[in-house]
Amino acid sequence: MSPRVDTPPHLASSAPAASPWLPDQGNGTYRNPVLFADYSDPDAIRVGDDYWLTSSSFGHVPGLPILHSRDLVNWTLVNHALPRLAPAEHFSTPRHGQGVWAPSIRFHQGRYWIFYPDPDFGIHVITATDPREPWSAPVLIKAGKGLIDPCPYWDADGTGYLIHAWARSRSGIKNRLTLHRLRADNLGVEDAGVVIIDGDQMPGWNTIEGPKVYRRGSYYYVFAPAGGVTDGYQAVFRARNLYGPYENRVVLARGSTAINGPHQGAWVDTPEGSDWFLHFQEMPAYGRVVHLQPMRWEDDWPVMGTNIDANGTGEPVASAPLPRRVGGRPTGPATSDEFELPPLGRQWQWQANPQAGWASLETRPGYLRLAVMPMPEGTSLWSAAPLLLQKFPAPAFTATTHVELAPGAAVTAGLVVFGYSYRWIALRRREGRTRIVLSRCDDAQTGGEEREEIVLPIDVAQIHLKVSVGSGAACRFAFSHDGIAFTEVGDPFIARSSMWVGAKVGLFARSSGPAPSPTAFADFDWFRIAPLSP
């Protein structure tokens, strides 16, 4: 057991005053990433003065996050377009790495459209008149396995098209982009599709995917990443006919920077006429974080970031002037939750479609009540659907909570950092005795088993729990009786990613006995994210 760590008193009694990551520097500049969180495969549009962004959400529910900004730097999470995954029964249990892959968002004929793929079922579309309001139910517009990364395009004459990539894991095909004609109602395709870009016929090209179609002047452009997520780059293809033939150029690559694999994103402009490109960078435990690059045009090719050697291939920038100055305080997506009123904060996601009774903010006002998962102790949380989780929000931060066990019930409840390997700290009552337990599971995805690392006798029914995440995603766990003086337990734990997603942090409640009581529960007073003190 490590020495006691003191926390300033105000953090024990009130919500944190500062976000752990703010890209807006408050001096007319921003720093990258503009979203230091796992908003994978981002796509964005501008409608008037408003920017709307969505991203992959895989098997986490709700899915398809909707973020809003007025300046491309300060983003808030305002909705999820997909409250439940379809088919509902299939996603009633965790489906790691399945679900919603790279989507696209567009505005057409007075409506917002999101086309999203499920690599096991096909391409879906949903619509809304206001991104903050409920979206329509998903319509499967093209069934099939391995259809990924769809993007619609409507030409000047109103004809609609749909481009998509392929996942070899399901279809045996990759490195190709296929174009379809859309039906007039945009709820289906009219043809079998034509391969318009075939990387197998282009020496040196590999894993072309994530296409986005645009038109500027006399050229059609297909923005598409290639080379793989970790070490790839952003390419652009252009042609005077949508069906080609296309010429190509690598327009953004790592170069001399630390930003690996800069690709898969969106070209957007400002009302004032400047151009910008949003893309992601994979940072294993932190997921795929979102960067913003200045962009300009030279000889009808986009130039992104800083073009140091004037060869047309830009390198990512660490900072730049704000795209727009619209006023307001620097902000970011919500993280902390005081559990004061329903509903849960939008930052929370489950591992599968939620069921009634998993959580309540009404049974005990001011508290989140989690029902106990009917899982024997030692069973891996990898297959647990009722984990309440959120993304890592910064390179360094703390997460604290206060948990109280149901009177007399055999319950284990606490704080978890989740991924391929995970660790949790919890208050456990079993056979009338309470303990602080630190438990770990390595390689959960391949059947790894939980093992208790530390068990400390403690005669309480409620406790403060904390995890401090530092450089390199090193996590230190601690507990406190008063929320002021924390005692660290265990050695640092290095958080790991999960299937296509970064590590997550959150809350859980499970049985401490062979058969949980139907009235067993745990109450959480709050969950607070704050910057990690030096």
Residue pairs with C-beta under 8 A, 6 or more apart in sequence:
1 454
1 456
1 487
1 488
1 489
2 476
2 487
2 488
2 489
2 490
3 487
3 488
4 485
4 486
4 487
4 488
5 478
5 485
5 486
5 487
5 488
6 484
6 485
6 486
7 466
7 480
7 483
7 484
7 485
7 486
8 484
8 533
9 484
11 400
11 483
11 528
11 530
12 464
12 480
12 482
12 483
12 484
13 483
15 336
15 338
15 526
15 528
16 336
16 528
16 529
16 530
16 531
18 530
18 531
19 330
19 331
19 332
19 335
19 393
19 394
19 529
19 531
20 335
20 393
20 394
20 396
20 397
20 529
20 530
20 531
20 532
21 36
21 37
21 332
21 393
21 394
21 395
21 397
22 330
22 331
22 332
23 30
23 31
23 32
23 33
23 34
23 35
23 36
23 73
23 74
23 330
23 332
24 30
24 71
24 73
24 74
24 322
24 330
24 331
25 31
25 319
25 330
26 330
28 321
28 322
28 325
29 319
29 320
29 321
29 322
30 73
30 292
30 319
30 320
30 321
30 322
31 318
31 319
32 259
32 291
32 292
32 316
32 317
32 318
32 319
33 281
33 289
33 290
33 291
34 72
34 73
34 75
34 278
34 290
34 291
34 292
35 42
35 67
35 75
35 289
35 290
35 332
35 333
36 286
36 289
36 393
36 394
36 395
37 286
37 287
37 289
37 290
37 333
37 391
37 392
37 393
37 394
37 502
38 286
38 287
38 288
38 289
38 391
38 392
38 501
38 502
39 53
39 55
39 65
39 67
39 280
39 287
39 288
39 289
39 290
39 391
40 55
40 56
40 58
40 102
40 280
40 287
40 288
40 500
40 501
41 55
41 56
41 101
41 102
41 103
41 149
41 210
41 264
41 280
41 288
42 53
42 54
42 55
42 264
42 265
42 266
42 278
42 279
42 280
42 290
43 53
43 54
43 55
43 102
43 103
43 104
43 105
43 151
43 212
43 265
43 266
44 51
44 52
44 53
44 54
44 72
44 105
44 265
44 266
44 268
44 278
45 51
45 52
45 105
45 106
45 107
45 266
45 268
46 52
46 268
46 269
46 270
46 271
47 107
47 112
48 271
49 70
49 271
49 326
50 68
50 69
50 70
51 68
51 69
51 70
51 71
51 72
51 268
52 66
52 67
52 68
52 105
52 112
52 131
53 66
53 67
53 68
53 69
53 75
53 105
53 266
53 278
53 290
54 64
54 65
54 66
54 67
54 81
54 103
54 105
54 114
55 64
55 65
55 103
55 290
56 100
56 101
56 102
56 103
56 500
57 63
57 64
57 65
57 80
57 82
57 99
57 100
57 349
58 96
58 97
58 98
58 99
58 100
58 101
58 499
58 500
58 501
59 85
59 91
59 94
59 95
59 96
59 97
59 98
59 99
59 351
59 352
60 99
60 349
60 350
60 351
60 389
60 501
61 82
61 83
61 84
61 85
61 91
61 349
61 350
61 351
61 352
61 353
61 354
62 80
62 82
62 83
62 84
62 349
63 80
63 81
63 82
63 85
63 99
63 100
64 80
64 81
64 82
64 100
64 103
64 114
64 116
64 126
64 135
65 77
65 79
65 80
65 81
65 346
66 77
66 78
66 79
66 80
66 81
66 131
66 132
67 75
67 76
67 77
67 78
67 333
68 75
68 76
68 78
68 131
68 132
69 75
69 76
70 324
70 326
70 328
71 322
71 323
71 324
71 325
71 326
72 268
72 270
72 276
72 278
72 292
72 323
72 324
73 292
73 322
73 323
74 328
74 330
74 331
74 332
75 331
75 332
75 333
76 331
76 332
76 333
76 334
77 333
77 334
77 346
77 347
78 131
78 132
78 346
79 131
79 132
79 133
79 346
80 346
81 114
81 126
81 128
81 131
81 135
82 100
82 116
82 126
82 135
82 138
83 134
84 91
84 353
84 354
85 91
85 99
85 100
85 352
85 353
86 124
86 137
86 138
87 121
88 353
91 98
91 99
91 352
91 353
92 352
92 353
92 355
92 385
93 352
93 383
93 385
94 351
94 352
94 382
94 383
94 384
94 385
95 352
96 382
96 445
96 498
96 499
97 499
97 500
98 118
98 119
98 120
99 118
100 116
100 117
100 118
101 116
101 117
101 118
101 119
101 148
101 149
101 167
102 116
102 117
102 148
102 149
102 209
102 210
102 264
103 114
103 115
103 116
103 117
103 150
104 114
104 115
104 116
104 149
104 150
104 151
104 152
104 212
105 112
105 113
105 114
106 112
106 113
106 114
106 115
106 151
106 152
107 113
108 152
108 154
108 186
110 129
111 127
111 128
111 129
112 127
112 128
112 129
112 130
112 131
113 125
113 126
113 127
113 152
113 186
114 125
114 126
114 127
114 135
115 123
115 124
115 125
115 141
115 150
115 151
115 152
115 162
116 123
116 124
116 125
116 126
116 138
116 150
117 123
117 124
117 147
117 148
117 149
117 150
117 164
118 124
119 145
119 146
119 147
119 148
119 167
119 169
119 170
120 145
120 170
121 140
121 143
121 145
122 140
122 141
122 142
122 143
122 144
122 145
122 147
123 140
123 141
123 142
123 144
123 147
123 150
123 162
123 164
124 138
124 139
124 140
124 141
125 138
125 139
125 141
125 186
125 187
126 135
126 136
126 137
126 138
126 139
127 135
127 136
128 134
128 135
128 136
139 187
141 162
141 186
141 187
141 188
141 189
142 162
142 180
142 188
142 189
144 171
145 170
145 171
146 166
146 167
146 168
146 169
146 170
146 171
146 172
146 173
147 164
147 166
147 167
147 171
148 164
148 165
148 166
148 167
148 209
149 164
149 165
149 209
149 210
149 211
150 162
150 163
150 164
151 162
151 163
151 164
151 211
151 212
151 213
152 160
152 161
152 162
152 182
152 186
152 213
153 160
153 161
153 162
153 163
153 213
153 214
153 215
153 242
154 160
154 161
155 161
155 215
155 242
156 215
159 181
159 182
160 181
160 182
160 183
160 184
160 186
161 179
161 180
161 181
161 182
161 213
161 242
162 179
162 180
162 181
162 182
162 189
163 177
163 178
163 179
163 180
163 196
163 211
163 213
163 222
164 177
164 178
164 180
164 211
165 174
165 176
165 177
165 178
165 208
165 209
165 210
165 211
165 224
166 173
166 174
166 175
166 176
166 178
166 209
167 174
168 174
174 207
174 209
175 198
175 199
175 200
175 205
175 206
175 207
175 208
175 209
176 195
176 197
176 198
176 199
176 200
176 208
177 195
177 196
177 197
177 198
177 208
177 209
177 211
177 222
177 224
178 193
178 194
178 195
178 196
179 193
179 194
179 195
179 196
179 242
179 243
180 189
180 190
180 191
180 192
180 193
180 194
181 189
181 190
181 191
182 188
182 189
182 190
183 189
183 190
194 243
196 222
196 242
196 243
196 244
196 246
197 208
197 211
197 222
197 224
197 237
197 244
197 246
199 205
199 206
199 207
199 208
199 226
202 248
205 226
206 226
206 227
206 228
207 226
207 227
207 228
207 232
208 224
208 225
208 226
208 235
209 224
209 225
209 226
209 264
210 224
210 225
210 263
210 264
211 222
211 223
211 224
212 222
212 223
212 224
212 265
212 266
212 267
213 220
213 221
213 222
213 242
214 220
214 221
214 223
214 267
215 221
216 297
216 300
217 300
218 240
219 238
219 239
219 240
219 300
220 238
220 239
220 240
220 241
220 242
221 236
221 237
221 238
221 302
222 236
222 237
222 238
222 246
223 234
223 235
223 236
223 265
223 266
223 267
223 302
224 234
224 235
224 236
224 237
225 232
225 233
225 234
225 235
225 261
225 263
225 264
225 279
226 232
226 233
226 235
226 263
227 233
227 261
227 263
228 261
229 261
229 263
229 264
229 282
229 288
230 260
230 261
230 282
231 254
231 260
231 261
232 261
232 263
233 250
233 252
233 253
233 254
233 261
233 262
233 263
233 313
234 250
234 251
234 252
234 253
234 262
234 263
234 264
234 265
234 277
234 279
234 304
235 248
235 249
235 250
235 251
235 263
236 248
236 249
236 251
236 301
236 302
237 246
237 247
237 248
238 246
238 247
238 248
238 300
238 301
239 245
239 246
239 247
249 301
249 312
249 313
250 312
250 313
251 301
251 302
251 303
251 304
251 312
251 313
251 314
252 262
252 263
252 277
252 279
252 293
252 304
252 305
252 313
252 314
252 315
252 316
253 262
253 313
253 314
253 315
254 260
254 261
254 262
254 315
254 316
255 308
255 313
255 315
255 316
256 308
256 315
257 315
257 316
257 318
259 281
259 291
259 315
259 316
260 281
260 282
261 281
261 282
262 279
262 280
262 281
262 291
262 293
262 305
262 316
263 279
263 280
264 279
264 280
265 277
265 278
265 279
265 280
265 290
266 277
266 278
267 275
267 276
267 277
267 295
267 302
268 275
268 276
268 277
268 278
269 275
269 276
270 276
270 323
270 324
271 324
272 324
274 294
274 323
275 294
275 295
275 296
275 297
275 302
276 292
276 293
276 294
276 295
276 323
277 292
277 293
277 295
277 302
277 304
278 290
278 291
278 292
278 293
279 290
279 291
279 293
280 288
280 289
280 290
280 291
281 288
281 289
281 291
281 316
282 288
283 289
283 502
284 473
284 496
284 497
284 502
285 392
285 419
285 473
285 494
285 495
285 496
285 497
285 502
285 503
286 392
286 395
286 473
286 502
286 503
287 391
287 392
287 497
287 501
287 502
287 503
288 502
291 316
292 320
292 323
293 304
293 305
293 314
293 316
293 317
293 320
294 304
294 305
294 317
294 320
294 323
295 302
295 303
295 304
296 302
296 303
297 303
298 312
301 312
303 312
303 314
304 314
305 314
305 315
305 316
305 317
306 314
306 315
306 317
307 313
307 314
307 315
308 315
332 393
333 347
333 393
334 345
334 346
334 347
335 347
335 390
335 393
335 529
336 345
336 526
336 527
336 528
336 529
336 530
337 344
337 345
337 347
337 348
337 368
337 526
337 527
338 366
338 526
339 361
339 366
339 367
339 368
339 524
339 525
339 526
339 527
340 366
341 361
342 361
342 362
343 361
344 359
344 361
344 368
344 388
347 390
347 391
348 388
348 389
348 390
348 506
349 388
349 389
349 390
349 504
350 358
350 385
350 386
350 387
350 388
350 389
351 384
351 385
351 386
351 387
351 389
352 385
353 385
354 385
354 386
355 385
355 386
357 371
358 370
358 371
358 386
359 368
359 369
359 370
359 371
359 386
359 388
360 368
360 369
361 367
361 368
361 369
363 369
364 523
366 525
367 404
367 523
367 524
367 525
368 388
368 507
368 523
368 524
368 527
369 521
369 522
369 523
369 524
370 386
370 388
370 413
370 507
370 508
370 509
370 521
370 522
370 523
370 524
371 386
371 509
371 520
371 521
372 409
372 411
372 413
372 509
372 510
372 511
372 516
372 517
372 520
372 521
372 522
373 384
373 386
373 508
373 509
373 510
373 511
373 516
374 511
374 515
374 516
375 381
375 384
375 510
375 511
376 511
376 514
377 412
377 430
377 450
377 510
377 511
377 512
377 513
378 449
378 450
379 450
380 441
380 444
380 447
380 448
380 449
380 450
381 387
381 416
381 418
381 422
381 424
381 441
381 444
381 450
381 508
382 441
382 444
382 445
384 508
384 510
386 508
387 416
387 418
387 506
387 507
387 508
388 506
388 507
388 508
389 416
389 418
389 504
389 505
389 506
390 504
390 505
390 506
391 502
391 504
392 469
392 473
392 495
392 502
392 503
392 504
392 505
393 529
394 531
395 471
396 469
396 470
396 471
396 531
396 532
397 468
397 469
397 529
397 530
397 531
397 532
398 466
398 467
398 468
398 469
398 529
398 530
398 531
398 532
399 415
399 466
399 467
399 469
399 505
399 527
399 528
399 529
400 464
400 465
400 466
400 483
400 527
400 528
400 530
401 414
401 415
401 464
401 465
401 466
401 507
401 524
401 525
401 526
401 527
401 528
402 462
402 463
402 464
402 465
402 483
402 524
402 525
402 526
403 413
403 414
403 415
403 426
403 427
403 462
403 463
403 465
403 507
403 522
403 523
403 524
403 525
404 461
404 462
404 522
404 523
404 524
404 525
405 411
405 413
405 427
405 429
405 434
405 461
405 462
405 522
406 519
406 520
406 521
406 522
406 523
407 461
409 429
409 516
409 517
409 519
409 520
409 521
410 429
410 430
410 431
410 511
410 512
410 513
410 516
410 517
410 520
411 428
411 429
411 509
411 510
411 511
411 512
411 516
411 520
411 521
411 522
412 426
412 427
412 428
412 429
412 430
412 437
412 509
412 510
412 511
412 512
413 426
413 427
413 507
413 508
413 509
413 510
413 522
413 524
414 424
414 425
414 426
414 427
414 437
414 465
414 507
414 508
415 424
415 425
415 426
415 465
415 466
415 467
415 477
415 505
415 506
415 507
416 422
416 423
416 424
416 505
416 506
416 507
416 508
417 423
417 424
417 467
417 469
417 475
417 493
417 495
417 503
417 504
417 505
418 498
418 503
418 504
418 505
418 506
419 495
419 496
419 497
419 498
419 502
419 503
419 504
420 443
420 444
420 445
420 496
420 497
420 498
420 499
421 440
421 441
421 442
421 443
421 444
421 448
421 496
422 440
422 441
422 444
422 496
423 438
423 439
423 440
423 441
423 453
423 475
423 477
423 490
423 493
424 438
424 439
424 508
425 436
425 437
425 438
425 439
425 465
425 467
425 477
425 478
425 479
425 489
426 436
426 437
426 439
426 465
426 508
427 434
427 435
427 436
427 437
427 458
427 460
427 461
427 462
427 463
427 465
428 434
428 435
428 436
428 437
428 512
429 435
429 461
429 512
430 512
430 513
433 457
434 457
434 458
434 459
434 460
434 461
435 455
435 456
435 457
435 458
436 454
436 455
436 456
436 458
436 463
436 479
436 489
437 452
437 454
437 455
437 456
438 452
438 453
438 454
438 455
438 477
438 489
438 490
439 450
439 451
439 452
439 453
440 450
440 451
440 453
440 493
441 448
441 449
441 450
441 451
442 448
445 498
445 499
453 490
454 489
454 490
456 489
460 481
463 479
463 480
463 481
464 479
464 480
464 481
464 482
464 483
464 486
465 477
465 478
465 479
465 480
466 477
466 478
466 479
466 480
466 486
467 475
467 476
467 477
467 478
467 505
468 475
468 476
468 478
468 532
469 475
469 495
469 505
469 532
470 476
470 492
470 532
472 494
473 494
473 495
473 503
474 492
474 493
474 494
474 495
475 492
475 493
475 494
475 495
476 488
476 490
476 492
476 493
477 488
477 489
477 490
477 493
478 486
478 487
478 488
478 489
479 486
479 487
479 489
480 486
480 487
495 503
496 503
497 503
498 504
506 527
507 524
507 527
509 520
509 521
509 522
510 516
511 520
